[in-house]
Every structure is written in structure tokens, then in C-alpha cells.
Amino acid sequence: MEIRHKFEALVATHRRYVIRQLPTAERIACPICGEPMLTTEQASGVFGIKQRRIFQIIEAEPAHFTETNERSVMICMTSMAEVLDGERS
């Protein structure tokens, strides 16, 4: 008689992003959740996706975003991470 062993492992991960900006750069907090916001260019680099994909997510409305007075689009880093994690699972 052969004895079989079953092994299961659970792995939990957390992400930490360090974004360096000039001290004079304006920091914007998300008006919905209060988390930091990034430009679409910064978010593209952090998440490793194209800016076009970011705008598709914004148009579908699952991520928090805002427009600045200079017509620059800012996106909430936390809500964007949640959207992308939901796509990957």
C-alpha cells in the first residue's frame, strides 16, 4: 500500500511602490479615497502597462481619476492596482 502526502501552500503578497518626485512637484490626493495619485505617464511606468490601457480603464470607470487645471489626467494608484489585480486573477 502506497502512502500519498498532499501539500498545499498559501502565499500572500503585498506591493510597495516608491515614487520619487521633485520637492516642488504638486502632490494630489484622490478625492474619493485620499490615496496618492499619479500622472498617466507615471502610472504606465509603475504598473508596466501602456497609457492607452490606462485610458481604457478610466473610460470603463472602475478606477478613480481626476483632471488638473493643466488638463493633465491623474489616476489613483490604489484603485488602479485593484483593477489590475482583478484582471490578473
VENWOJO-V361320 format. One record per residue. RES is the residue in three letters. SS is DSSP state (H for helix, E for strand, L for the rest). OMEGA is omega in degrees with one decimal (* if undefined). NEAR is the number of other ideal C-beta (glycine too) atoms within 12 Angstrom. Layout:
RES | SS | OMEGA | NEAR
RES | SS | OMEGA | NEAR
This chain:
MET | L | -176.5 | 3
GLU | L | 178.9 | 4
ILE | L | 179.2 | 5
ARG | L | 178.1 | 6
HIS | L | 177.5 | 6
LYS | L | -178.4 | 6
PHE | L | 176.2 | 6
GLU | L | 179.1 | 6
ALA | L | 177.1 | 6
LEU | L | -179.1 | 6
VAL | L | 176.7 | 6
ALA | L | 179.9 | 6
THR | L | 175.5 | 9
HIS | L | 179.4 | 8
ARG | L | 174.3 | 15
ARG | L | 179.8 | 9
TYR | L | 174.7 | 19
VAL | L | -177.9 | 9
ILE | L | -178.8 | 19
ARG | L | 178.4 | 10
GLN | L | 175.0 | 15
LEU | L | -179.5 | 8
PRO | L | -179.1 | 7
THR | L | -178.5 | 6
ALA | L | -179.9 | 16
GLU | L | 178.0 | 17
ARG | L | -177.2 | 20
ILE | L | 176.3 | 27
ALA | E | 179.2 | 18
CYS | L | 179.6 | 22
PRO | L | -178.0 | 15
ILE | L | -174.6 | 16
CYS | L | 177.7 | 19
GLY | L | -179.9 | 15
GLU | L | -179.3 | 23
PRO | E | 178.3 | 28
MET | E | -179.6 | 35
LEU | E | 170.6 | 38
THR | E | 179.4 | 31
THR | H | 178.6 | 33
GLU | H | 177.8 | 19
GLN | H | -179.9 | 26
ALA | H | 178.0 | 37
SER | H | 179.0 | 22
GLY | H | -178.3 | 18
VAL | H | -175.0 | 27
PHE | H | 177.6 | 31
GLY | L | 177.1 | 15
ILE | L | -179.3 | 24
LYS | L | 178.4 | 15
GLN | H | 178.8 | 22
ARG | H | 179.0 | 12
ARG | H | 178.0 | 22
ILE | H | 179.1 | 34
PHE | H | 175.4 | 21
GLN | H | 178.7 | 20
ILE | H | 178.6 | 31
ILE | H | -179.2 | 25
GLU | H | 177.9 | 13
ALA | H | 174.7 | 14
GLU | L | 176.5 | 13
PRO | L | -178.9 | 21
ALA | L | 178.9 | 38
HIS | L | 177.0 | 30
PHE | E | 175.6 | 32
THR | E | 176.3 | 24
GLU | E | 177.8 | 16
THR | L | 178.2 | 17
ASN | L | 179.4 | 9
GLU | L | -179.6 | 10
ARG | L | 175.0 | 10
SER | L | -179.8 | 20
VAL | E | 177.8 | 28
MET | E | -178.1 | 34
ILE | E | -179.7 | 42
CYS | E | -176.5 | 32
MET | H | -177.7 | 36
THR | H | -178.6 | 26
SER | H | 177.3 | 32
MET | H | 178.0 | 41
ALA | H | 179.1 | 31
GLU | H | 178.9 | 22
VAL | H | -177.9 | 28
LEU | H | 176.6 | 26
ASP | H | 177.5 | 17
GLY | H | 178.1 | 14
GLU | H | -174.8 | 17
ARG | H | -177.8 | 12
SER | L | * | 7
